[in-house]
Amino acid sequence: QVQFVESGGGLVQAGGSLRLSCAASGSTVGVNVMGWYRQAPGNQRELVARISTGGITNYADSVKGRFTISRDNTKNSVFLQMNSLKPEDTAVYYCYLRKWASYDYWGQGTEVTVSS
């Protein structure tokens, strides 16, 4: 089993910044990809950003240039720096990791609310 500790969510005004953090523990052998998904009310869960063990990153088009993902492989931690936040970024953000290129694990989520 994998356990997650997520932090950094909250309420911020449009144009502001937040930094999400996620630390995974437990059965973390074989972790390759870590990242963040989000789900707004009434919407499907969508990829925000992900990063491989080697540092290759992918971003949703909607956050490119505003969000930056990073990780600390030694601590199985992943971070999401979110700048220039918009009301449409409001969602529950879920930490995510993939093991052995096949098995997905999810955190409990942290809420981000951006007011206009």
Summary of the structure (lengths in Angstrom):
residues: 116
radius of gyration: 13.4
end to end distance: 39.3
largest distance: 42.0
contacts: 345
relative contact order: 0.32
helix: 8%
strand: 59%
